[in-house]
Amino acid sequence: MTVTAIHQDPEKLTMAFTAEFDATPERVWQLWADPVLFEKWWGPPEYPATVVDHEFKPGGKVRYYMTGPEGEVYHGASAFVALDPPSSLEFTDVFLDDDGNEVAEMPTMRKTRAC
């Protein structure tokens, strides 16, 4: 994935970026739909992801954790609002504590992906 543009609007607390993938939209869609592929690409390489639950459908959720280089563990979840395979998806992403509860002090991010 190559990021080709970034637009930030601090007043609206939004950020949009454009990226190019060396793959078809169907193949990129599989990065979300297949939990094994999700683990391989979600997050930075030095913080590999492990999927706990994977329900890739509107109203569904992917819960995961990432393990850092020193063994530290960070939990998160993506909740899917809308899916239109393979062209777009909308989801929120949150930080979770060790018990799977949302961490209120951390931001909730709403993301939209479209081809």
N, CA and C of each residue as an Amber inpcrd file, in Angstrom:
protein
   345
   0.8530000  -1.1730000   0.0000000   0.0000000   0.0000000   0.0000000
   0.8910000   1.2250000   0.0000000   0.6070000   2.1490000  -0.8950000
   1.3270000   3.4120000  -0.9710000   0.3420000   4.5480000  -0.7350000
   0.5740000   5.3500000   0.2930000  -0.2770000   6.5170000   0.5600000
   0.1270000   7.6130000  -0.4180000  -0.8460000   8.1170000  -1.1800000
  -0.5540000   9.1220000  -2.1990000  -1.0370000  10.5240000  -1.8300000
  -1.9250000  10.6490000  -0.8450000  -2.4210000  11.9660000  -0.4290000
  -2.9960000  11.8730000   0.9780000  -2.8410000  12.9710000   1.7290000
  -3.4150000  13.0760000   3.0760000  -4.0560000  14.4480000   3.2000000
  -5.2900000  14.4830000   3.7020000  -5.9780000  15.7530000   3.9540000
  -6.4610000  15.7470000   5.3990000  -6.0340000  16.7510000   6.1670000
  -6.4350000  16.8690000   7.5730000  -7.2850000  18.1150000   7.7590000
  -8.3270000  17.9830000   8.5810000  -9.1650000  19.1110000   8.9580000
  -9.2750000  19.1160000  10.4780000  -8.3490000  19.8240000  11.1660000
  -8.3470000  19.8210000  12.6310000  -9.6350000  20.3510000  13.2540000
 -10.3040000  21.2740000  12.5790000 -11.5460000  21.8130000  13.1360000
 -12.6480000  20.7550000  13.1840000 -12.7120000  19.9020000  12.1730000
 -13.7230000  18.8440000  12.1240000 -13.2200000  17.5360000  12.7170000
 -11.9510000  17.5480000  13.1510000 -11.3160000  16.3330000  13.6850000
 -11.3970000  15.1840000  12.6900000 -11.0780000  15.5050000  11.4190000
 -11.1010000  14.4790000  10.3840000  -9.7580000  14.4170000   9.6690000
  -9.5170000  13.2730000   9.0930000  -8.3410000  13.0710000   8.2580000
  -8.7320000  12.0850000   7.1640000  -8.3650000  12.3990000   5.9450000
  -8.6290000  11.4980000   4.8180000  -7.3080000  11.2320000   4.1130000
  -7.1220000   9.9910000   3.7250000  -5.9390000   9.6960000   2.9270000
  -6.3220000   8.8080000   1.7640000  -5.5390000   8.9250000   0.7170000
  -5.7120000   8.1220000  -0.4820000  -4.5170000   7.1940000  -0.5820000
  -4.7910000   5.9400000  -0.8690000  -3.7190000   4.9520000  -0.9810000
  -3.9420000   4.1020000  -2.2210000  -2.8420000   3.6090000  -2.7460000
  -2.8970000   2.7010000  -3.8790000  -2.4270000   1.3270000  -3.4300000
  -3.1460000   0.3090000  -3.8630000  -2.7870000  -1.0720000  -3.5700000
  -2.3740000  -1.7500000  -4.8690000  -1.3840000  -2.5810000  -4.8040000
  -0.9730000  -3.3750000  -5.9500000  -1.7880000  -4.6690000  -5.9550000
  -3.1150000  -4.5010000  -6.0140000  -4.0340000  -5.6400000  -5.9660000
  -5.4000000  -5.1700000  -6.4500000  -6.2420000  -6.1160000  -6.8060000
  -7.6060000  -5.7980000  -7.2200000  -8.4400000  -5.4160000  -5.9980000
  -9.5510000  -4.7010000  -6.1910000 -10.4360000  -4.4120000  -5.0570000
 -10.8950000  -5.6910000  -4.3460000 -11.1350000  -6.7620000  -5.0960000
 -11.5660000  -8.0180000  -4.4880000 -10.4870000  -8.5810000  -3.5570000
  -9.2410000  -8.4810000  -3.9660000  -8.1350000  -8.9910000  -3.1440000
  -7.9630000  -8.1200000  -1.8950000  -8.0760000  -6.8190000  -2.0380000
  -7.9720000  -5.9230000  -0.8760000  -9.1220000  -6.2060000   0.0870000
 -10.3200000  -6.4840000  -0.4420000 -11.4770000  -6.8100000   0.3900000
 -11.1690000  -8.0090000   1.2860000 -10.4450000  -8.9770000   0.7540000
 -10.1090000 -10.1740000   1.5190000  -9.2380000  -9.8670000   2.7300000
  -8.5050000  -8.7580000   2.7110000  -7.7120000  -8.3750000   3.8870000
  -8.6100000  -8.1650000   5.1030000  -9.8510000  -7.7630000   4.8540000
 -10.8250000  -7.5750000   5.9320000 -11.6240000  -8.8510000   6.1800000
 -11.9920000  -9.5290000   5.1120000 -12.9120000 -10.6620000   5.2140000
 -12.2620000 -11.9150000   5.7930000 -10.9760000 -12.0840000   5.6140000
 -10.2690000 -13.2880000   6.0650000  -9.4480000 -12.9560000   7.3150000
  -9.7700000 -13.5450000   8.4710000  -9.0550000 -13.1850000   9.7000000
  -7.5530000 -13.4780000   9.6380000  -7.1360000 -14.4860000   8.9090000
  -5.6990000 -14.7820000   8.7850000  -4.9940000 -13.6630000   8.0220000
  -5.6160000 -13.1700000   6.9430000  -5.0260000 -12.0600000   6.1990000
  -5.0730000 -10.7700000   7.0080000  -6.1640000 -10.5660000   7.7450000
  -6.2760000  -9.3860000   8.6080000  -5.0880000  -9.3190000   9.5700000
  -4.7630000 -10.4400000  10.1850000  -3.6430000 -10.4770000  11.1320000
  -2.3240000 -10.1000000  10.4640000  -2.1780000 -10.4430000   9.2060000
  -0.9100000 -10.2070000   8.5210000  -0.7030000  -8.7560000   8.1070000
  -1.7720000  -7.9760000   7.9850000  -1.5700000  -6.6060000   7.4980000
  -2.0000000  -5.5290000   8.4840000  -2.8120000  -5.8600000   9.4910000
  -3.3270000  -4.8290000  10.3970000  -2.2280000  -4.3780000  11.3560000
  -1.9440000  -3.1150000  11.3880000  -0.9590000  -2.5490000  12.3020000
   0.4540000  -2.6170000  11.7600000   1.3660000  -1.9720000  12.4670000
   2.7630000  -1.9760000  12.0200000   3.3930000  -3.3640000  12.1800000
   4.3760000  -3.6790000  11.3350000   4.9780000  -5.0220000  11.3740000
   5.5440000  -5.4180000  12.7410000   6.0490000  -4.4540000  13.4950000
   6.6320000  -4.7950000  14.8030000   5.5780000  -4.9700000  15.9020000
   4.2960000  -4.8070000  15.5570000   3.1730000  -5.0230000  16.4780000
   2.1690000  -5.9720000  15.8100000   2.5080000  -7.2400000  15.6360000
   1.6050000  -8.1460000  14.9200000   0.2520000  -8.2880000  15.6180000
  -0.7670000  -8.4270000  14.7970000  -2.1380000  -8.5520000  15.3040000
  -2.5210000 -10.0210000  15.4530000  -3.3610000 -10.2750000  16.4520000
  -3.9700000 -11.5810000  16.6550000  -5.4700000 -11.3650000  16.7630000
  -6.2460000 -12.0160000  15.9010000  -7.7020000 -11.8730000  15.9070000
  -8.2910000 -12.7710000  16.9910000  -9.1650000 -12.1900000  17.8070000
  -9.8690000 -12.9200000  18.8690000 -11.2440000 -13.3530000  18.3710000
 -11.9830000 -12.4310000  17.7820000 -13.3040000 -12.6850000  17.1980000
 -13.3570000 -12.0010000  15.8490000 -14.0370000 -12.6320000  14.8870000
 -14.1190000 -12.0590000  13.5430000 -15.5230000 -12.2710000  13.0000000
 -16.3050000 -11.1970000  12.9740000 -17.6600000 -11.2380000  12.4440000
 -17.7870000 -10.1020000  11.4330000 -17.3860000 -10.3770000  10.2080000
 -17.2930000  -9.3670000   9.1610000 -18.6320000  -9.2350000   8.4430000
 -19.5120000  -8.4330000   9.0440000 -20.8260000  -8.1490000   8.4750000
 -21.3400000  -6.8790000   9.1360000 -22.3220000  -6.1940000   8.5280000
 -22.8720000  -5.0100000   9.1770000 -23.3690000  -5.3690000  10.5820000
 -22.9550000  -4.5910000  11.5590000 -23.2850000  -4.8720000  12.9500000
 -22.3100000  -5.8280000  13.6110000 -21.4180000  -6.4170000  12.8330000
 -20.4190000  -7.3420000  13.3710000 -19.1760000  -6.6130000  13.8510000
 -18.2710000  -7.3900000  14.4220000 -17.0880000  -6.7940000  15.0270000
 -15.8900000  -7.7210000  14.8650000 -14.7330000  -7.1270000  14.6900000
 -13.4680000  -7.8460000  14.7680000 -12.7660000  -7.3580000  16.0310000
 -12.5230000  -8.2840000  16.9510000 -11.7300000  -7.9570000  18.1430000
 -10.3450000  -8.5500000  17.9290000  -9.3350000  -7.7860000  18.3270000
  -7.9650000  -8.2090000  18.0950000  -7.0750000  -7.6390000  19.1920000
  -5.8480000  -8.1230000  19.2430000  -4.8320000  -7.4710000  20.0510000
  -3.5360000  -7.4740000  19.2680000  -2.7070000  -6.4940000  19.5710000
  -1.4000000  -6.3830000  18.9390000  -0.3440000  -6.5230000  20.0360000
   0.7000000  -7.2610000  19.7270000   1.7720000  -7.4910000  20.6870000
   3.0050000  -6.7320000  20.2390000   3.5150000  -5.8720000  21.1340000
   4.6780000  -5.0530000  20.8190000   5.9820000  -5.8050000  20.9760000
   7.0700000  -5.1800000  20.5610000   8.3810000  -5.8270000  20.5810000
   8.8610000  -6.2200000  21.9790000   8.3630000  -5.5620000  23.0050000
   8.7550000  -5.8760000  24.3800000   7.7260000  -6.7630000  25.0760000
   6.7450000  -7.2630000  24.2980000   5.7200000  -8.1350000  24.8650000
   4.4770000  -7.4130000  25.3420000   4.4400000  -6.0920000  25.2210000
   3.2560000  -5.3460000  25.6370000   2.0890000  -5.6730000  24.7080000
   0.8720000  -5.6740000  25.2580000  -0.3140000  -6.0730000  24.5050000
  -1.3030000  -4.9120000  24.4710000  -1.8090000  -4.6190000  23.2640000
  -2.7830000  -3.5580000  23.0520000  -4.0130000  -4.1740000  22.3990000
  -5.1850000  -3.9920000  23.0170000  -6.4290000  -4.5730000  22.5230000
  -7.2180000  -3.5290000  21.7410000  -7.9670000  -3.9950000  20.7360000
  -8.8020000  -3.1030000  19.9500000  -9.9420000  -3.8630000  19.3110000
 -10.8620000  -3.1000000  18.7250000 -11.9950000  -3.7030000  18.0220000
 -12.4380000  -2.7780000  16.8980000 -12.8540000  -3.3830000  15.8050000
 -13.4600000  -2.6640000  14.6920000 -14.9000000  -3.1420000  14.5780000
 -15.8530000  -2.1990000  14.6440000 -17.2800000  -2.5160000  14.5110000
 -17.7450000  -2.0290000  13.1500000 -18.3410000  -2.9290000  12.3740000
 -18.7080000  -2.6170000  10.9960000 -20.1000000  -2.0080000  10.9240000
 -20.1670000  -0.8240000  10.3150000 -21.4080000  -0.0830000  10.1590000
 -22.0600000  -0.4560000   8.8300000 -21.2730000  -0.4480000   7.7490000
 -21.8070000  -0.7320000   6.4190000 -20.7390000  -1.4290000   5.5810000
 -21.1710000  -2.4040000   4.7770000 -20.2830000  -3.1280000   3.8780000
 -20.9310000  -3.1870000   2.4990000 -20.1590000  -2.8870000   1.4700000
 -20.6110000  -2.9990000   0.0880000 -19.4770000  -3.6430000  -0.7150000
 -19.3840000  -4.9910000  -0.6470000 -18.2460000  -5.6760000  -1.2610000
 -18.1870000  -5.4930000  -2.7820000 -17.0370000  -5.3430000  -3.3530000
 -15.7490000  -5.1000000  -2.7160000 -15.3670000  -3.6310000  -2.7210000
 -16.3670000  -2.7370000  -2.8540000 -16.0270000  -1.3400000  -3.1070000
 -15.9510000  -0.4420000  -1.8850000 -16.6660000  -0.7410000  -0.7980000
 -16.5840000   0.1800000   0.3370000 -16.9570000  -0.5080000   1.6470000
 -16.4110000   0.0480000   2.7150000 -16.7960000  -0.3700000   4.0580000
 -16.6760000   0.8200000   4.9860000 -17.4860000   0.7990000   6.0260000
 -17.4630000   1.8470000   7.0430000 -17.4410000   1.1600000   8.3910000
 -16.5490000   1.6400000   9.2670000 -16.4150000   1.0050000  10.5700000
 -15.8810000   1.9970000  11.5870000 -16.0800000   1.6610000  12.8550000
 -15.4570000   2.4090000  13.9390000 -14.3920000   1.5070000  14.5570000
 -13.3400000   2.1180000  15.0480000 -12.2570000   1.3720000  15.6700000
 -12.0080000   1.9800000  17.0440000 -11.9230000   1.1170000  18.0610000
 -11.7520000   1.5820000  19.4300000 -10.6340000   0.8100000  20.1200000
 -10.1010000   1.4080000  21.1600000  -9.1570000   0.7370000  22.0340000
  -9.9350000   0.0150000  23.1280000  -9.4660000  -1.1660000  23.5200000
 -10.0960000  -1.9510000  24.5810000  -9.0930000  -2.1810000  25.7040000
  -9.6190000  -2.3900000  26.9170000  -8.7420000  -2.7820000  28.0200000
  -8.5500000  -4.3000000  27.9850000  -7.8090000  -4.8330000  28.9300000
  -7.5210000  -6.2730000  28.9440000  -8.7670000  -7.1400000  29.0930000
  -9.8540000  -6.5610000  29.6210000 -11.1040000  -7.3070000  29.7960000
 -12.0660000  -7.1450000  28.6170000 -11.6490000  -6.4090000  27.5820000
 -12.4880000  -6.2220000  26.4050000 -13.4360000  -5.0540000  26.4750000
 -13.2570000  -4.1740000  27.4630000 -14.1130000  -2.9890000  27.5900000
 -13.4700000  -1.8170000  26.8620000 -14.3080000  -0.9860000  26.2440000
 -13.8060000   0.1930000  25.5470000 -13.1230000   1.1440000  26.5270000
 -11.9870000   1.6920000  26.1260000 -11.2480000   2.6460000  26.9430000
 -11.7640000   4.0450000  26.5880000 -12.5700000   4.6160000  27.4770000
 -13.2490000   5.8830000  27.2010000 -12.2800000   7.0430000  26.9920000
 -11.0950000   6.9680000  27.5940000 -10.1310000   8.0600000  27.4850000
  -9.4300000   8.0900000  26.1240000  -9.5660000   7.0220000  25.3680000
  -8.9100000   6.9390000  24.0630000  -9.9140000   7.2880000  22.9630000
  -9.4160000   7.7570000  21.8200000 -10.3410000   8.1660000  20.7530000
 -11.0460000   6.9780000  20.0960000 -12.2560000   7.2470000  19.6300000
 -12.9720000   6.3190000  18.7530000 -12.8010000   6.8670000  17.3450000
 -12.3770000   6.0200000  16.4460000 -12.1320000   6.4590000  15.0760000
 -13.1790000   5.8680000  14.1490000 -13.8060000   6.7110000  13.3460000
 -14.7620000   6.2470000  12.3470000 -14.0530000   6.3020000  11.0000000
 -14.0690000   5.1930000  10.2870000 -13.2990000   5.0980000   9.0520000
 -14.2010000   4.6040000   7.9230000 -13.9160000   5.1100000   6.7430000
 -14.6140000   4.6880000   5.5420000 -13.5740000   4.3570000   4.4870000
 -13.7410000   3.2240000   3.8300000 -12.8470000   2.8250000   2.7470000
 -13.6990000   2.6710000   1.5070000 -13.2580000   3.2600000   0.4170000
 -13.9700000   3.1410000  -0.8400000 -12.9760000   3.0070000  -1.9880000
 -13.3800000   2.2380000  -2.9830000 -12.5610000   2.0940000  -4.2020000
 -13.0970000   3.0250000  -5.2660000
